[in-house]
Every structure is written in C-alpha cells, then in structure tokens.
Amino acid sequence: MSLKASVEELNQIKLEITRNNAVNKKLRNRAKELEQSIKEYLQEKNQNGLKYNGQAIIVENKEKRANKSKKEKYESAISFLQSIGVSNPEETYSQLEDLKKGEAIEQTTLKFKKI
C-alpha cells in the first residue's frame, strides 16, 4: 500500500470516528431523556419498578459524589496534609502525585498539520 493511500485511509477513518462521536452524543442524550421520562412515570404512579418484555426496570436511589476541580483537589489535599502536621505539604503533595504516575516512556508519534 502506498504512502498516499495510507494517509487518505487514515483521514477517512478519523472523519468516520468524528461522525460516529457526534451520533453517539445524540444517542446518549436521547437515552438520558427516555430514562428520565420512565423515572418520572414510575414516580407519578408511586411504583418502585415494573416488568416489561422480560426486563425488570427498578428505581434506585444512589448517592453520587460531585467531582472536584483540579484546584479544589489540590487545596483539599494541602489543607489535609497541614492538618495532620506535614511540614512541607506542597512538596509532599507533589511527590504523591508523581507516585501515581508510571515511568515516562519515550515514544514516536505522528503529528498532522494542515498547511
């Protein structure tokens, strides 16, 4: 396969992935709307669930925690480290973050730019 054909095929694949992502986004939003309407229906009828077509649909209450921003995580960690008496909380936090990451591995990649 020639280089030109490989580049063209790669561009077509990337375009198809982009199209699929847009379609999937619409499908995810529609699924959320349908789930919400089913949930509202069940709550309106004061039911915890129902059976439909060999499927059990059950309303559950779950606890979900909100995600903190990177800045909030940093501030909370520094505050916690200070409260337990760590002498240099910023440096300790930095070292903890480095421990979470794996070793750096150098790799060669392709970068495409429009010219």
Buried (B, 14 or more C-beta within 10 A) or exposed (E): EEEEEEEEEEEEEEEEEEEEEEEEEEEEEEEEEEEEEBEEEBEEEEEEEBEEEEEEBEEEEEEEEEEEEEEEEBEEBBEEBEEEEBEEBEEBBEEEEEEEEEEEEEEEEEEEEEE
